Each structure stands twice: as structure tokens, then as C-alpha cells.
Amino acid sequence: GTTAIAQDLPQLEQKERYKVGFAQMESNNPWRIAETKSFHDTAEACGWDLIATDAAGSAAKQVADVDSMIAQGIDVLFLPPREEKPLIPAVMKARAAGIPTFLVDRSVDPAVAKPGEHFVAFLGSDFIDQGNRAAQWLMENFDGDQGVIVQLEGTTGSSPANDRKKGFDDAIAADDRFEIVASQTGDFARDLGRQVMETLLQAHPDVNVVYAHNDEMAIGAIQALELAGRKPGEDVTIVSIDGTRDALQAIIDGKMGVTVESSPFFGPLACEVMKKYAAGETIPEWVKVEDRVFAKDNAADHIDEAY
Ligand code: AHR
């Protein structure tokens, strides 16, 4: 029979300029726009000839965008995979084409595609920990007797939706004051967050906590609650993730309780890691981004740097 020989990861040579691909998944929220801008802002100083695409919310288009980058002969690929499974072919094709790939901000199914083997490394936050810290804040700050929670999930099949749910659900299960009465996707989008919240409010008028997997959906939920005559921040506690400008403003206005940071500013980190890789340094499989927590005590200090 044949013996499978493990092949080394594609290498990156040291040179002045690199043809760099950044295959963005969508641009329908401030987080995504800030991330793409961060890559553009880094390009000049890092010697990148940047090819940036926008898959407009379609995993299939994101795979096709990577195909076209491979055809254009990129030296290195930065990929935020929209969903964990559908983007695996893109990772494998880049691997087969000898292009070193770094996953940024989201990851793929680790049972199939692995760092150090199919791609170089994952650069990003610990989403389980973010969900955990959102739950922690809620358990420490909720002053009612019974917390009736509605959860607005991110894009189905995406690593942040899977992990932010797990981190939150596991932590909250230990506190019997709380019950999660509904958990539905709002696709990380403000509009859908608002619509889903409107529907869930009909079914669960006693909701007094909303946990949203990102700030855009939290803002959408606040709009739905206010339309229904509720008072977010007073009779409904809003817990969220990201740290956008609108969320920090909502905290300052007393409508939102907390947002756990998830930074979109990946350009400088991508540059640094890529240069180290080209210099032959060993890159950890997970280059972890440290996140802060924004609440009433510090939101005003960070709003000027927000996006
Ligand atoms: O992958 C990170 C998530 O994706 C952010 O929390 C969200 O706002 C974005 O769309």
C-alpha cells in the first residue's frame, strides 16, 4: 500500500513586498468594516499589495473569492471563515496551492482542518471565554429574583456563535436564578436581531434579560424592546459582545449593561505574525487576542477609540 507522508506547511520567503489576500465574509456591520479597514490601513507599512474581497454573506462566494486569489498568485492568505464547515475547501485548496494561510477572527471545524497542518495558525479571541464572561457579569450584576433570558445567536455554524453560546450556557447553568427560554439566530445582524426579538417578545413577554452574541443584534433587540414599551437597562438587562461605538453609547445611556470586547483590529497582528513566519519563527497554533470588558465604569473612556 501507499504510505501517507505528512508534508510540511507552505513556507513564506522574506521579501520586500507580498501579494496578500484578505477574503472578507460580509460588510453589513461596523465590526466587519473596521476589520477590513484595519487590513487596508496596515498594507502600506507592511509591504502588502492587498487583494481584499467581500463575499456579501455567502460562504460559497467566500470560497470562490479564495479560488480567485489563488489564481492571482497571492503569497499569503488571511481568511475569516464565515462558517466552520463550508470554508474548509478554501483552506484545503490554499494548502494544496502552497499558500500559507492564517485564519483570522473566526475558525473552521477543528476535527477536519487543523492549525500547524492545514493552515498555519488561528489569530483571534477566545469566544468561549467571551460567553463565559458575559454570563459572569450577568450573575454578578443582575438584581432580580428570576432571570428570564432570551439569547440571540450569531450566524449558524460560525465559530463565534457556537462558542459564545457554549461559554454562556455552561456558566449560566450553574445559577438557578436563570432560565434561557429561547435561543435563536439573528445572523449577527441588527435588523434580524430586531425582528427576532419582536417575535420572541410575543412568545415570552416576561423576558428580562437579553444575551446577544454581538452588539449589532443587541442594538436591534433594544429597538424592539423600546417599540414594545419596555425599558432596556431598567426592566431588561442587555448583555452583549464586541464593543462597538453604538454599544458603548448604549451603556453610557444606561440601556445596555455590558459588552465583552472582541477586537476587529487584526491588521497589525496579521503583519507581525506573517513577518515572524517568514523569518522562520515558530507560530503558536492559536495567537490569542486578549479582550477587555466594557461596562458603566469604563465605557466613556473607550468610546473615542471605538468603531
Ligand atoms: O467573528 C467575530 C464576530 O463577527 C463579531 O462579534 C461580529 O460582530 C462579527 O460579525
Residues whose N, C-alpha, C, O or C-beta is under 5 A from the ligand:
A	BS01	AHR	W31 D105 R106 P160 F188 H213 N214 I241 D242 S262
